[in-house]
Amino acid sequence: MFQSATLKLTGLYLMIIVAISVFFSVNLYHISVRGLENGLQQQEVFIRIQPGFQGNLDLPSLLAEQRETRLTEGKRQIVAELIRSDLLIIILGGIGSYFLARRTLQPVQAAHDAQVRFTADASHELRTPIAAMQTEIEVALRDQKLTQKEATNLLRSNLEELAKLTNLSQGLLQLARDNEKPPLELVRLNGVFKQALERVKKLATAKKIIVYDNLKKEIKFTGNETSLTQLLVILLDNAIKYSPGGSRVTLNARSATKELIITVKDHGIGIKAADLPHIFDRFYRADSSRSKERVEGYGLGLSIAKQIVQSHRGTIAAKSNVGQGSTLTVKLPLTKS
Ligand code: ADP
């Protein structure tokens, strides 16, 4: 598909080059012929005033004949020169156009490939819980002696799968709304921290993990409260999910001259150096997250976190040591209001 688009674009660029070069060649031809005619005329005048030629009656017709011959020869040479240079321009222009067309289409192709990968990953993730639900329901329907308790368990399990599907579709929807900028408002960081901690409390309590909030002073800035709360929930949720029970997670914030720096530090399983560059990619999950004690997730959390940070013109980065823990750092520009 992109090969034929590249060729079409090359053809288009080449047509533009040919049109420009023909336009200049035609003009150049007329200018050169006019110059040649003037030169021949001046030469004729010069010959006519020579003392030896004055009074020669055959001279005008001789000169006219000679002028015609030279003009025809001159025109032929100009045309040949122009054709040669035009051919060179077309050959070089063709090669240049091809490379230019490839460069023009490269980002489009990358975006297209990413879209295809995203759709394939999304359908795969959607299919898994649907297939699980379908199998469970089919088996239950075939079971003539299905008890009330078994039916209740089945419905409960289906409900869990549905909750996962809802989560996944919400994540997908949010990523699809990439271009929508959240409305900006005055945000109090204490409030954001409080809401985020409240939302991860259940998970932290279940794993006996204590989350320390190190925010000492009130920080106010311009941003979107809802999405910033979601950002912290994603980072805290990961810190808790990928940490052993009973460990510590620390949420820190400080404001430098022009930026607000938020860190979420855990003492969990850590991220391998090879995985670090990819953790913000959609659907990327390090192998450790899929291993024996499978941790729930679709690999969308950090992509959404990155999207939120970017919509606030900030940056997000991760540092980690396997077996020792990870620190996720968010830097947001501070626009005082
Ligand atoms: P998931 O739903 O899998 O948690 P994320 O996009 O939030 O998806 O994270 C991507 C991957 O990055 C995770 O699968 C995990 O392998 C790794 N990861 C993210 N945060 C942490 C962390 N705090 N500790 C260890 N690994 C992490």
Residues whose N, C-alpha, C, O or C-beta is under 5 A from the ligand:
A	BS01	ADP	N238 A239 Y242 G268 G270 I271 I279 Y284 R285 A286 S289 E296 G297 Y298 G299 L300 G301 L302 S303 S326
